[in-house]
Amino acid sequence: MTDLVAAPDLRELARFTAELVATGQPWCENSLDGPARAPEEERIARPLAALLESWGFAVELVGRTERRPNVLAYKRFGVGPTIMLNDHLDTYPSGPPSRWQVCTESPYTAVELDGRIYGRGTSDTRANLAALLTAAKRLVDNPPSRGTLLIALTVDEERNGVEGSQYLVEQHGLRPDASITVEPTAWHNGNASGIALAVAQTGHALLDITVRGHSSHIWRPDTGVNPAQFLAEFLAGLRTRPVRDWPVSVVGLAAGESGMAQFTPLSATARVAAVNVGPDVAAGELLGAFQRRLAQESPEGIAAGIEYVNGPTFVAGTHHLGEDDPLVVAIGNAYQRVAGEPVRTYIKPAFNDTIRFRHAGIPAVTFGPGDDGWAVYDESISLQIMSTAVKVIEQAVREYLSASSRG
């Protein structure tokens, strides 16, 4: 079937994205191991709530604290199911501005270059949010005859959604009939590109390893037990031979004391992220597996321990949403019409709010124009792929709401 739906204006997508990149930053920065300052997503939540109200949505701000409100916006078109479009309001930290090569003024002053727009939060997730809202406005301007559209913009996603998606499903009773989280799933292969559909997600854990040994003078390493050397060897072993099938990323490493360079360190620590955690793994099971590996490999004279980093630092993955699920079918049909090819399905190797919704029993997937690669600096997104996402999301929502088999 030929795609006859008009494409969104790329200039407007760029303008909207740049506005969202600047709004609320850097107060919306949020790190998995604890933010440098308490996030205040209200700085972007309240303007977006007002915008959605101006489009005719019934809007409520819901959260544990005034400065971290989730935005829930409802637009009822008629009888039928409720489909939710979800994205989050926080971003991960920008890091030192000097490390950004394109956004030289500020990581929060977006720059358009060669068909892409750069800035913190473009790929994850201000530009995805711009695509979501653009699709929502197109639905409002040309409304379907059935169902309800729910926009859920959450706080705290970068820290596993405890104050956001988890709070909404556990404390607020959020239960739409289906959900699309508009987060990075775009792919690139040479000159080809597109947007994949994540029908499952893997989980992760953040762990602290602490090793204590026996100091020696640097001239006599044979008289001590060096914890830093053991820790380095242990981490190298995890890279080549993971615990089960959970690869690790080392995100922090420390040993030695200032002014003590004549001596080997007394202790060493590492912070590691274990990824690829499946849906049926319990927190205690994962920790126990790492503890056993550490105990097995610790030599005499080494005392070693491992524990979770404080906070919500373990999340299990999700089971697949079946290819015959009405939401998967609607997105697949819409993508075929817009892109002229079948949508690729895969397991997304990262947390987003989809996991919390799937854990609550909501049929939920992830589909969005951001690059599934998470640039540390010079984060960017393709405006053309954003345009594709807008059209697919709009058409998928229409098809899902109009399905005659739903009551």
Buried (B, 14 or more C-beta within 10 A) or exposed (E): EEBEBEEBEBEEBBBBBBEBBBBBBBBBBBEBBEBEEEBBBBBBBBBBBEBBEEBEBEBEBBBBEEBBBBBBBBBBBEEBBBBBBBBBBBBBBBEEBEEBEBBEEBBBBBBBEEEBBBBBBBBBBBBBBBBBBBBBBBBBEEBBEBBBBBBBBBBBBBBBBBBBBBBBBEEEEBBBBBBBBBBBBBBEEEEEBBBBBBBBBBBBBBBBBBBBBBBBEEEEEEEBBBBBBBBBEBBEEBEEEBBBEBBBEBBBBEBBEEEEEEBBBBBBBBBBBBBBBBBEBEBEEBBEBBBEBBEEBBEEEBEBEBEBBEEBBBBBBBEBBEEEBBBBBBBBBBBBBBBEEEBEBBBBBBBBBBBBBBBBEBBBBBBBBBBBEEBEBBBBBBBBBBBBBBBBBBBBBBBBBBBEEBE
